[in-house]
């Protein structure tokens, strides 16, 4: 996954999920997704869409866009809705991978500064404070790669 992200950032010269999605031809839409859904990714008639809840903070919009971009890059041809309804496969694995993708993409080229708190680091790179859960995931996974 690290190599995939390095290639994306190098090719598009940005780690902005919005710019990368646009360059890949993914349409981004905003709408009210209710109280529990922050975003979703789907394909329809060979067109790809990222839908972001329209009441999120800019930090969450960015994280959700990166997360859904992760689904596009990592889980081609996989439908979470189909998995939940017609199989015993747990979609949680794909969600964890998409969260990891989002953190790696949004932190690409921006390591924490010496003695920087996680809260300050998240703020500096534009991630929501709740992403601290995924920073731990990033550190655990990176140490095993």
SENUZA-41785 format. One record per atom (N, C-alpha, C, CB): x, y, z; residue in three letters; atom name. Coordinates in steps of 0.2 Angstrom, whole numbers. Glycine has a CB too. Layout:
<sites>
(site (X, Y, Z), "Ala", "CA")
...
</sites>
This chain:
<sites>
(site (4, -6, 0), "Unk", "N")
(site (0, 0, 0), "Unk", "CA")
(site (4, 6, 0), "Unk", "C")
(site (-5, 0, 6), "Unk", "CB")
(site (10, 6, 4), "Unk", "N")
(site (14, 12, 4), "Unk", "CA")
(site (17, 14, -3), "Unk", "C")
(site (20, 11, 8), "Unk", "CB")
(site (19, 9, -7), "Unk", "N")
(site (21, 10, -14), "Unk", "CA")
(site (16, 13, -18), "Unk", "C")
(site (24, 3, -17), "Unk", "CB")
(site (10, 10, -18), "Unk", "N")
(site (4, 13, -21), "Unk", "CA")
(site (3, 20, -20), "Unk", "C")
(site (-3, 9, -20), "Unk", "CB")
(site (3, 22, -14), "Unk", "N")
(site (2, 29, -12), "Unk", "CA")
(site (8, 33, -14), "Unk", "C")
(site (2, 30, -4), "Unk", "CB")
(site (14, 31, -14), "Unk", "N")
(site (20, 35, -16), "Unk", "CA")
(site (19, 36, -24), "Unk", "C")
(site (27, 31, -15), "Unk", "CB")
(site (17, 31, -28), "Unk", "N")
(site (16, 32, -35), "Unk", "CA")
(site (11, 37, -36), "Unk", "C")
(site (14, 25, -38), "Unk", "CB")
(site (5, 37, -33), "Unk", "N")
(site (0, 41, -34), "Unk", "CA")
(site (2, 49, -32), "Unk", "C")
(site (-6, 40, -29), "Unk", "CB")
(site (5, 50, -27), "Unk", "N")
(site (8, 56, -25), "Unk", "CA")
(site (13, 59, -30), "Unk", "C")
(site (11, 56, -18), "Unk", "CB")
(site (17, 54, -32), "Unk", "N")
(site (23, 56, -37), "Unk", "CA")
(site (19, 58, -44), "Unk", "C")
(site (28, 50, -38), "Unk", "CB")
(site (15, 54, -46), "Unk", "N")
(site (12, 55, -53), "Unk", "CA")
(site (7, 61, -53), "Unk", "C")
(site (7, 49, -54), "Unk", "CB")
(site (3, 62, -48), "Unk", "N")
(site (-1, 68, -48), "Unk", "CA")
(site (2, 74, -44), "Unk", "C")
(site (-8, 66, -45), "Unk", "CB")
(site (8, 73, -41), "Unk", "N")
(site (11, 79, -38), "Unk", "CA")
(site (7, 82, -32), "Unk", "C")
(site (13, 84, -43), "Unk", "CB")
(site (3, 78, -29), "Unk", "N")
(site (-1, 80, -23), "Unk", "CA")
(site (-3, 74, -19), "Unk", "C")
(site (-7, 84, -26), "Unk", "CB")
(site (-5, 76, -13), "Unk", "N")
(site (-8, 71, -9), "Unk", "CA")
(site (-15, 72, -7), "Unk", "C")
(site (-4, 70, -2), "Unk", "CB")
(site (-18, 77, -11), "Unk", "N")
(site (-25, 79, -10), "Unk", "CA")
(site (-29, 74, -13), "Unk", "C")
(site (-26, 86, -13), "Unk", "CB")
(site (-33, 71, -9), "Unk", "N")
(site (-38, 66, -12), "Unk", "CA")
(site (-43, 69, -17), "Unk", "C")
(site (-42, 62, -6), "Unk", "CB")
(site (-45, 75, -16), "Unk", "N")
(site (-49, 78, -21), "Unk", "CA")
(site (-46, 79, -28), "Unk", "C")
(site (-52, 85, -18), "Unk", "CB")
(site (-40, 81, -28), "Unk", "N")
(site (-36, 82, -34), "Unk", "CA")
(site (-35, 75, -37), "Unk", "C")
(site (-30, 86, -33), "Unk", "CB")
(site (-33, 70, -33), "Unk", "N")
(site (-31, 64, -36), "Unk", "CA")
(site (-38, 61, -39), "Unk", "C")
(site (-28, 59, -31), "Unk", "CB")
(site (-43, 61, -35), "Unk", "N")
(site (-50, 58, -38), "Unk", "CA")
(site (-51, 62, -44), "Unk", "C")
(site (-55, 59, -32), "Unk", "CB")
(site (-51, 68, -45), "Unk", "N")
(site (-53, 72, -51), "Unk", "CA")
(site (-48, 69, -57), "Unk", "C")
(site (-52, 79, -50), "Unk", "CB")
(site (-42, 69, -55), "Unk", "N")
(site (-37, 66, -61), "Unk", "CA")
(site (-39, 59, -63), "Unk", "C")
(site (-30, 67, -58), "Unk", "CB")
(site (-41, 55, -58), "Unk", "N")
(site (-43, 48, -60), "Unk", "CA")
(site (-50, 48, -63), "Unk", "C")
(site (-43, 44, -54), "Unk", "CB")
(site (-54, 54, -64), "Unk", "N")
(site (-60, 54, -67), "Unk", "CA")
(site (-66, 51, -62), "Unk", "C")
(site (-60, 49, -73), "Unk", "CB")
(site (-65, 52, -56), "Unk", "N")
(site (-70, 50, -51), "Unk", "CA")
(site (-74, 56, -49), "Unk", "C")
(site (-66, 47, -44), "Unk", "CB")
(site (-80, 56, -49), "Unk", "N")
(site (-85, 61, -48), "Unk", "CA")
(site (-86, 62, -40), "Unk", "C")
(site (-91, 60, -52), "Unk", "CB")
(site (-85, 68, -38), "Unk", "N")
(site (-87, 69, -31), "Unk", "CA")
(site (-93, 73, -30), "Unk", "C")
(site (-81, 73, -27), "Unk", "CB")
(site (-98, 70, -26), "Unk", "N")
(site (-104, 73, -24), "Unk", "CA")
(site (-105, 74, -17), "Unk", "C")
(site (-110, 69, -27), "Unk", "CB")
(site (-109, 79, -15), "Unk", "N")
(site (-111, 80, -8), "Unk", "CA")
(site (-118, 80, -7), "Unk", "C")
(site (-108, 87, -6), "Unk", "CB")
(site (-120, 76, -2), "Unk", "N")
(site (-127, 76, 0), "Unk", "CA")
(site (-128, 74, 7), "Unk", "C")
(site (-131, 71, -5), "Unk", "CB")
(site (-134, 74, 10), "Unk", "N")
(site (-136, 72, 16), "Unk", "CA")
(site (-136, 65, 17), "Unk", "C")
(site (-142, 76, 19), "Unk", "CB")
(site (-131, 62, 20), "Unk", "N")
(site (-131, 54, 21), "Unk", "CA")
(site (-134, 52, 27), "Unk", "C")
(site (-124, 52, 20), "Unk", "CB")
(site (-137, 56, 31), "Unk", "N")
(site (-140, 54, 38), "Unk", "CA")
(site (-135, 55, 43), "Unk", "C")
(site (-142, 47, 37), "Unk", "CB")
(site (-137, 53, 49), "Unk", "N")
(site (-133, 54, 55), "Unk", "CA")
(site (-127, 49, 56), "Unk", "C")
(site (-137, 53, 61), "Unk", "CB")
(site (-127, 43, 52), "Unk", "N")
(site (-122, 38, 53), "Unk", "CA")
(site (-117, 37, 48), "Unk", "C")
(site (-125, 32, 55), "Unk", "CB")
(site (-118, 40, 42), "Unk", "N")
(site (-114, 39, 36), "Unk", "CA")
(site (-110, 45, 34), "Unk", "C")
(site (-118, 36, 30), "Unk", "CB")
(site (-104, 44, 34), "Unk", "N")
(site (-100, 50, 32), "Unk", "CA")
(site (-98, 50, 25), "Unk", "C")
(site (-93, 50, 36), "Unk", "CB")
(site (-98, 45, 21), "Unk", "N")
(site (-97, 44, 14), "Unk", "CA")
(site (-98, 38, 11), "Unk", "C")
(site (-90, 47, 13), "Unk", "CB")
(site (-98, 37, 5), "Unk", "N")
(site (-98, 31, 1), "Unk", "CA")
(site (-95, 31, -5), "Unk", "C")
(site (-105, 28, 1), "Unk", "CB")
(site (-93, 25, -8), "Unk", "N")
(site (-90, 25, -15), "Unk", "CA")
(site (-94, 20, -19), "Unk", "C")
(site (-83, 23, -14), "Unk", "CB")
(site (-96, 22, -25), "Unk", "N")
(site (-99, 17, -29), "Unk", "CA")
(site (-98, 18, -37), "Unk", "C")
(site (-107, 17, -28), "Unk", "CB")
(site (-99, 13, -40), "Unk", "N")
(site (-99, 13, -48), "Unk", "CA")
(site (-106, 12, -51), "Unk", "C")
(site (-94, 8, -50), "Unk", "CB")
(site (-107, 16, -56), "Unk", "N")
(site (-113, 15, -60), "Unk", "CA")
(site (-112, 17, -67), "Unk", "C")
(site (-119, 20, -57), "Unk", "CB")
(site (-113, 12, -71), "Unk", "N")
(site (-112, 13, -78), "Unk", "CA")
(site (-105, 15, -80), "Unk", "C")
(site (-117, 18, -81), "Unk", "CB")
(site (-101, 11, -77), "Unk", "N")
(site (-93, 13, -78), "Unk", "CA")
(site (-91, 19, -76), "Unk", "C")
(site (-92, 12, -85), "Unk", "CB")
(site (-95, 23, -72), "Unk", "N")
(site (-93, 29, -69), "Unk", "CA")
(site (-92, 28, -62), "Unk", "C")
(site (-98, 35, -70), "Unk", "CB")
(site (-87, 32, -59), "Unk", "N")
(site (-86, 31, -52), "Unk", "CA")
(site (-87, 37, -48), "Unk", "C")
(site (-78, 29, -51), "Unk", "CB")
(site (-90, 36, -42), "Unk", "N")
(site (-92, 42, -38), "Unk", "CA")
(site (-90, 41, -31), "Unk", "C")
(site (-100, 42, -38), "Unk", "CB")
(site (-88, 46, -28), "Unk", "N")
(site (-87, 47, -21), "Unk", "CA")
(site (-93, 52, -18), "Unk", "C")
(site (-80, 49, -19), "Unk", "CB")
(site (-97, 50, -13), "Unk", "N")
(site (-102, 54, -10), "Unk", "CA")
(site (-100, 55, -3), "Unk", "C")
(site (-109, 50, -11), "Unk", "CB")
(site (-100, 62, -2), "Unk", "N")
(site (-97, 64, 5), "Unk", "CA")
(site (-103, 68, 8), "Unk", "C")
(site (-91, 69, 4), "Unk", "CB")
(site (-104, 66, 15), "Unk", "N")
(site (-110, 69, 19), "Unk", "CA")
(site (-109, 77, 19), "Unk", "C")
(site (-110, 66, 26), "Unk", "CB")
(site (-114, 80, 17), "Unk", "N")
(site (-113, 88, 17), "Unk", "CA")
(site (-113, 92, 23), "Unk", "C")
(site (-119, 90, 12), "Unk", "CB")
(site (-112, 88, 29), "Unk", "N")
(site (-112, 92, 35), "Unk", "CA")
(site (-106, 90, 39), "Unk", "C")
(site (-118, 90, 39), "Unk", "CB")
(site (-100, 89, 35), "Unk", "N")
(site (-94, 87, 39), "Unk", "CA")
(site (-90, 93, 39), "Unk", "C")
(site (-91, 81, 35), "Unk", "CB")
(site (-85, 93, 44), "Unk", "N")
(site (-80, 98, 44), "Unk", "CA")
(site (-75, 97, 38), "Unk", "C")
(site (-76, 98, 51), "Unk", "CB")
(site (-71, 102, 36), "Unk", "N")
(site (-66, 101, 30), "Unk", "CA")
(site (-62, 96, 32), "Unk", "C")
(site (-63, 108, 29), "Unk", "CB")
(site (-59, 95, 38), "Unk", "N")
(site (-55, 89, 40), "Unk", "CA")
(site (-58, 83, 38), "Unk", "C")
(site (-53, 90, 47), "Unk", "CB")
(site (-64, 82, 40), "Unk", "N")
(site (-68, 76, 39), "Unk", "CA")
(site (-69, 75, 32), "Unk", "C")
(site (-74, 75, 43), "Unk", "CB")
(site (-71, 80, 28), "Unk", "N")
(site (-72, 79, 21), "Unk", "CA")
(site (-66, 76, 18), "Unk", "C")
(site (-74, 86, 18), "Unk", "CB")
(site (-60, 79, 19), "Unk", "N")
(site (-54, 77, 17), "Unk", "CA")
(site (-52, 70, 18), "Unk", "C")
(site (-48, 81, 19), "Unk", "CB")
(site (-53, 68, 25), "Unk", "N")
(site (-52, 61, 27), "Unk", "CA")
(site (-57, 56, 23), "Unk", "C")
(site (-53, 60, 35), "Unk", "CB")
(site (-63, 58, 23), "Unk", "N")
(site (-68, 53, 20), "Unk", "CA")
(site (-66, 53, 12), "Unk", "C")
(site (-75, 56, 21), "Unk", "CB")
(site (-65, 58, 9), "Unk", "N")
(site (-63, 58, 2), "Unk", "CA")
(site (-57, 53, 1), "Unk", "C")
(site (-61, 65, -1), "Unk", "CB")
(site (-52, 53, 5), "Unk", "N")
(site (-46, 49, 5), "Unk", "CA")
(site (-48, 42, 6), "Unk", "C")
(site (-40, 51, 10), "Unk", "CB")
(site (-52, 41, 11), "Unk", "N")
(site (-55, 34, 13), "Unk", "CA")
(site (-58, 31, 7), "Unk", "C")
(site (-59, 34, 19), "Unk", "CB")
(site (-63, 35, 4), "Unk", "N")
(site (-67, 32, -2), "Unk", "CA")
(site (-62, 31, -8), "Unk", "C")
(site (-72, 37, -4), "Unk", "CB")
(site (-57, 35, -9), "Unk", "N")
(site (-52, 34, -14), "Unk", "CA")
(site (-48, 28, -13), "Unk", "C")
(site (-47, 40, -14), "Unk", "CB")
(site (-47, 26, -6), "Unk", "N")
(site (-44, 20, -5), "Unk", "CA")
(site (-48, 14, -7), "Unk", "C")
(site (-43, 19, 3), "Unk", "CB")
(site (-55, 14, -6), "Unk", "N")
(site (-59, 9, -9), "Unk", "CA")
(site (-58, 8, -17), "Unk", "C")
(site (-66, 10, -7), "Unk", "CB")
(site (-58, 14, -20), "Unk", "N")
(site (-57, 14, -27), "Unk", "CA")
(site (-50, 11, -29), "Unk", "C")
(site (-57, 21, -30), "Unk", "CB")
(site (-45, 12, -26), "Unk", "N")
(site (-38, 10, -28), "Unk", "CA")
(site (-37, 3, -25), "Unk", "C")
(site (-33, 14, -25), "Unk", "CB")
(site (-40, 1, -19), "Unk", "N")
(site (-39, -6, -16), "Unk", "CA")
(site (-44, -11, -18), "Unk", "C")
(site (-38, -5, -9), "Unk", "CB")
(site (-50, -9, -19), "Unk", "N")
(site (-55, -14, -18), "Unk", "CA")
(site (-60, -14, -25), "Unk", "C")
(site (-60, -13, -12), "Unk", "CB")
(site (-56, -14, -30), "Unk", "N")
(site (-60, -14, -37), "Unk", "CA")
(site (-64, -20, -38), "Unk", "C")
(site (-55, -13, -43), "Unk", "CB")
(site (-71, -19, -40), "Unk", "N")
(site (-75, -24, -41), "Unk", "CA")
(site (-78, -27, -34), "Unk", "C")
(site (-72, -30, -44), "Unk", "CB")
(site (-77, -24, -29), "Unk", "N")
(site (-80, -26, -22), "Unk", "CA")
(site (-86, -22, -20), "Unk", "C")
(site (-74, -27, -17), "Unk", "CB")
(site (-91, -25, -19), "Unk", "N")
(site (-97, -21, -17), "Unk", "CA")
(site (-98, -23, -9), "Unk", "C")
(site (-103, -23, -21), "Unk", "CB")
(site (-98, -18, -5), "Unk", "N")
(site (-99, -19, 2), "Unk", "CA")
(site (-106, -21, 3), "Unk", "C")
(site (-97, -13, 6), "Unk", "CB")
(site (-111, -18, -1), "Unk", "N")
(site (-118, -20, 0), "Unk", "CA")
(site (-119, -27, -1), "Unk", "C")
(site (-122, -15, -4), "Unk", "CB")
(site (-116, -29, -7), "Unk", "N")
(site (-117, -36, -9), "Unk", "CA")
(site (-114, -41, -3), "Unk", "C")
(site (-114, -38, -16), "Unk", "CB")
(site (-108, -39, -1), "Unk", "N")
(site (-105, -43, 4), "Unk", "CA")
(site (-109, -44, 10), "Unk", "C")
(site (-98, -40, 6), "Unk", "CB")
(site (-112, -39, 13), "Unk", "N")
(site (-116, -39, 19), "Unk", "CA")
(site (-122, -43, 18), "Unk", "C")
(site (-118, -32, 21), "Unk", "CB")
(site (-125, -43, 12), "Unk", "N")
(site (-132, -46, 11), "Unk", "CA")
(site (-131, -53, 9), "Unk", "C")
(site (-136, -42, 6), "Unk", "CB")
(site (-126, -55, 5), "Unk", "N")
(site (-125, -61, 2), "Unk", "CA")
(site (-119, -66, 4), "Unk", "C")
(site (-125, -61, -6), "Unk", "CB")
(site (-115, -64, 9), "Unk", "N")
(site (-109, -68, 10), "Unk", "CA")
(site (-108, -67, 18), "Unk", "C")
(site (-103, -65, 6), "Unk", "CB")
(site (-104, -71, 20), "Unk", "N")
(site (-101, -71, 27), "Unk", "CA")
(site (-95, -67, 28), "Unk", "C")
(site (-101, -78, 30), "Unk", "CB")
(site (-93, -64, 22), "Unk", "N")
(site (-86, -60, 23), "Unk", "CA")
(site (-88, -54, 27), "Unk", "C")
(site (-84, -59, 16), "Unk", "CB")
(site (-83, -52, 31), "Unk", "N")
(site (-84, -46, 35), "Unk", "CA")
(site (-81, -40, 31), "Unk", "C")
(site (-80, -47, 42), "Unk", "CB")
(site (-85, -35, 30), "Unk", "N")
(site (-82, -29, 26), "Unk", "CA")
(site (-78, -25, 31), "Unk", "C")
(site (-88, -25, 24), "Unk", "CB")
(site (-77, -26, 37), "Unk", "N")
(site (-73, -23, 42), "Unk", "CA")
(site (-66, -22, 39), "Unk", "C")
(site (-73, -25, 49), "Unk", "CB")
(site (-63, -28, 36), "Unk", "N")
(site (-56, -28, 34), "Unk", "CA")
(site (-55, -23, 29), "Unk", "C")
(site (-55, -35, 31), "Unk", "CB")
(site (-60, -22, 24), "Unk", "N")
(site (-59, -17, 19), "Unk", "CA")
(site (-60, -10, 22), "Unk", "C")
(site (-65, -18, 14), "Unk", "CB")
(site (-64, -9, 27), "Unk", "N")
(site (-64, -2, 30), "Unk", "CA")
(site (-58, -1, 34), "Unk", "C")
(site (-70, -2, 35), "Unk", "CB")
(site (-55, -5, 37), "Unk", "N")
(site (-48, -4, 40), "Unk", "CA")
(site (-43, -2, 35), "Unk", "C")
(site (-46, -10, 44), "Unk", "CB")
(site (-43, -6, 29), "Unk", "N")
(site (-38, -5, 24), "Unk", "CA")
(site (-39, 2, 21), "Unk", "C")
(site (-39, -10, 18), "Unk", "CB")
(site (-45, 4, 20), "Unk", "N")
(site (-47, 11, 18), "Unk", "CA")
(site (-45, 16, 23), "Unk", "C")
(site (-54, 12, 16), "Unk", "CB")
(site (-46, 15, 29), "Unk", "N")
(site (-44, 20, 34), "Unk", "CA")
(site (-36, 21, 34), "Unk", "C")
(site (-46, 18, 41), "Unk", "CB")
(site (-33, 15, 33), "Unk", "N")
(site (-25, 15, 33), "Unk", "CA")
(site (-23, 19, 27), "Unk", "C")
(site (-22, 8, 33), "Unk", "CB")
(site (-26, 18, 21), "Unk", "N")
(site (-25, 21, 15), "Unk", "CA")
(site (-25, 29, 16), "Unk", "C")
(site (-29, 19, 9), "Unk", "CB")
(site (-31, 31, 19), "Unk", "N")
(site (-32, 38, 20), "Unk", "CA")
(site (-27, 41, 24), "Unk", "C")
(site (-39, 39, 24), "Unk", "CB")
(site (-25, 38, 30), "Unk", "N")
(site (-20, 41, 34), "Unk", "CA")
(site (-13, 41, 31), "Unk", "C")
(site (-19, 37, 41), "Unk", "CB")
(site (-11, 36, 27), "Unk", "N")
(site (-5, 36, 24), "Unk", "CA")
(site (-5, 41, 18), "Unk", "C")
(site (-3, 29, 20), "Unk", "CB")
(site (-10, 42, 14), "Unk", "N")
(site (-10, 47, 9), "Unk", "CA")
(site (-10, 54, 12), "Unk", "C")
(site (-17, 46, 5), "Unk", "CB")
(site (-14, 55, 17), "Unk", "N")
(site (-14, 62, 20), "Unk", "CA")
(site (-8, 64, 24), "Unk", "C")
(site (-20, 63, 24), "Unk", "CB")
(site (-4, 59, 26), "Unk", "N")
(site (2, 61, 29), "Unk", "CA")
(site (8, 60, 25), "Unk", "C")
(site (2, 56, 36), "Unk", "CB")
(site (7, 58, 19), "Unk", "N")
(site (13, 57, 14), "Unk", "CA")
(site (17, 63, 14), "Unk", "C")
(site (10, 55, 7), "Unk", "CB")
(site (24, 62, 15), "Unk", "N")
(site (29, 67, 15), "Unk", "CA")
(site (28, 72, 21), "Unk", "C")
(site (28, 71, 9), "Unk", "CB")
(site (25, 70, 26), "Unk", "N")
(site (24, 75, 32), "Unk", "CA")
(site (24, 71, 38), "Unk", "C")
(site (17, 78, 32), "Unk", "CB")
(site (30, 69, 40), "Unk", "N")
(site (31, 65, 46), "Unk", "CA")
(site (30, 69, 52), "Unk", "C")
(site (38, 61, 46), "Unk", "CB")
(site (29, 66, 58), "Unk", "N")
(site (28, 70, 64), "Unk", "CA")
(site (35, 74, 66), "Unk", "C")
(site (26, 66, 70), "Unk", "CB")
(site (35, 80, 68), "Unk", "N")
(site (41, 83, 70), "Unk", "CA")
(site (43, 80, 77), "Unk", "C")
(site (40, 91, 71), "Unk", "CB")
(site (49, 81, 79), "Unk", "N")
(site (52, 79, 85), "Unk", "CA")
(site (48, 82, 91), "Unk", "C")
(site (60, 81, 86), "Unk", "CB")
(site (46, 78, 95), "Unk", "N")
(site (42, 80, 101), "Unk", "CA")
(site (35, 83, 100), "Unk", "C")
(site (46, 85, 105), "Unk", "CB")
(site (33, 82, 94), "Unk", "N")
(site (26, 84, 92), "Unk", "CA")
(site (21, 80, 95), "Unk", "C")
(site (25, 85, 84), "Unk", "CB")
(site (16, 82, 98), "Unk", "N")
(site (10, 78, 100), "Unk", "CA")
(site (6, 76, 95), "Unk", "C")
(site (6, 82, 105), "Unk", "CB")
(site (3, 70, 96), "Unk", "N")
(site (-2, 68, 90), "Unk", "CA")
(site (-7, 73, 89), "Unk", "C")
(site (-5, 61, 92), "Unk", "CB")
(site (-10, 76, 94), "Unk", "N")
(site (-15, 81, 92), "Unk", "CA")
(site (-13, 87, 88), "Unk", "C")
(site (-18, 84, 99), "Unk", "CB")
(site (-7, 89, 89), "Unk", "N")
(site (-4, 94, 85), "Unk", "CA")
(site (-2, 92, 78), "Unk", "C")
(site (3, 97, 88), "Unk", "CB")
(site (1, 86, 78), "Unk", "N")
(site (2, 83, 71), "Unk", "CA")
(site (-4, 82, 67), "Unk", "C")
(site (5, 76, 72), "Unk", "CB")
(site (-10, 79, 70), "Unk", "N")
(site (-16, 79, 66), "Unk", "CA")
(site (-18, 86, 64), "Unk", "C")
(site (-21, 75, 70), "Unk", "CB")
(site (-18, 90, 68), "Unk", "N")
(site (-20, 97, 66), "Unk", "CA")
(site (-16, 100, 60), "Unk", "C")
(site (-20, 102, 72), "Unk", "CB")
(site (-9, 99, 61), "Unk", "N")
(site (-5, 102, 56), "Unk", "CA")
(site (-6, 99, 49), "Unk", "C")
(site (2, 100, 58), "Unk", "CB")
(site (-7, 92, 49), "Unk", "N")
(site (-8, 89, 42), "Unk", "CA")
(site (-16, 89, 40), "Unk", "C")
(site (-6, 82, 42), "Unk", "CB")
(site (-20, 92, 44), "Unk", "N")
(site (-27, 93, 42), "Unk", "CA")
(site (-31, 87, 43), "Unk", "C")
(site (-27, 95, 35), "Unk", "CB")
(site (-30, 83, 48), "Unk", "N")
(site (-34, 77, 49), "Unk", "CA")
(site (-38, 78, 55), "Unk", "C")
(site (-30, 71, 50), "Unk", "CB")
(site (-44, 75, 56), "Unk", "N")
(site (-49, 76, 62), "Unk", "CA")
(site (-45, 73, 68), "Unk", "C")
(site (-55, 73, 60), "Unk", "CB")
(site (-46, 76, 73), "Unk", "N")
(site (-43, 73, 79), "Unk", "CA")
(site (-45, 66, 81), "Unk", "C")
(site (-45, 77, 86), "Unk", "CB")
(site (-50, 63, 78), "Unk", "N")
(site (-52, 56, 79), "Unk", "CA")
(site (-48, 52, 75), "Unk", "C")
(site (-60, 55, 77), "Unk", "CB")
(site (-44, 54, 71), "Unk", "N")
(site (-40, 50, 67), "Unk", "CA")
(site (-34, 47, 71), "Unk", "C")
(site (-37, 54, 61), "Unk", "CB")
(site (-33, 49, 77), "Unk", "N")
(site (-28, 47, 81), "Unk", "CA")
(site (-29, 39, 82), "Unk", "C")
(site (-29, 50, 88), "Unk", "CB")
(site (-35, 36, 81), "Unk", "N")
(site (-35, 29, 81), "Unk", "CA")
(site (-32, 26, 75), "Unk", "C")
(site (-43, 27, 81), "Unk", "CB")
(site (-32, 29, 69), "Unk", "N")
(site (-29, 27, 63), "Unk", "CA")
(site (-21, 28, 63), "Unk", "C")
(site (-32, 30, 57), "Unk", "CB")
(site (-19, 33, 67), "Unk", "N")
(site (-12, 34, 67), "Unk", "CA")
(site (-9, 28, 70), "Unk", "C")
(site (-10, 41, 71), "Unk", "CB")
(site (-12, 26, 76), "Unk", "N")
(site (-9, 19, 79), "Unk", "CA")
(site (-9, 14, 74), "Unk", "C")
(site (-13, 18, 85), "Unk", "CB")
(site (-14, 13, 70), "Unk", "N")
(site (-14, 8, 64), "Unk", "CA")
(site (-9, 9, 60), "Unk", "C")
(site (-21, 8, 61), "Unk", "CB")
(site (-7, 15, 58), "Unk", "N")
(site (-2, 17, 53), "Unk", "CA")
(site (5, 15, 56), "Unk", "C")
(site (-2, 24, 51), "Unk", "CB")
(site (6, 17, 62), "Unk", "N")
(site (12, 15, 65), "Unk", "CA")
(site (13, 7, 66), "Unk", "C")
(site (13, 18, 72), "Unk", "CB")
(site (8, 4, 68), "Unk", "N")
(site (8, -3, 69), "Unk", "CA")
(site (9, -7, 62), "Unk", "C")
(site (2, -6, 72), "Unk", "CB")
(site (6, -5, 57), "Unk", "N")
(site (7, -8, 50), "Unk", "CA")
(site (13, -6, 47), "Unk", "C")
(site (1, -5, 46), "Unk", "CB")
(site (16, 0, 48), "Unk", "N")
(site (22, 2, 45), "Unk", "CA")
(site (28, -1, 48), "Unk", "C")
(site (23, 10, 46), "Unk", "CB")
(site (27, -3, 55), "Unk", "N")
(site (33, -6, 58), "Unk", "CA")
(site (33, -14, 56), "Unk", "C")
(site (32, -6, 65), "Unk", "CB")
(site (28, -16, 52), "Unk", "N")
(site (28, -23, 50), "Unk", "CA")
(site (29, -24, 43), "Unk", "C")
(site (21, -26, 52), "Unk", "CB")
(site (30, -18, 39), "Unk", "N")
(site (31, -18, 32), "Unk", "CA")
(site (39, -19, 31), "Unk", "C")
(site (28, -12, 29), "Unk", "CB")
</sites>
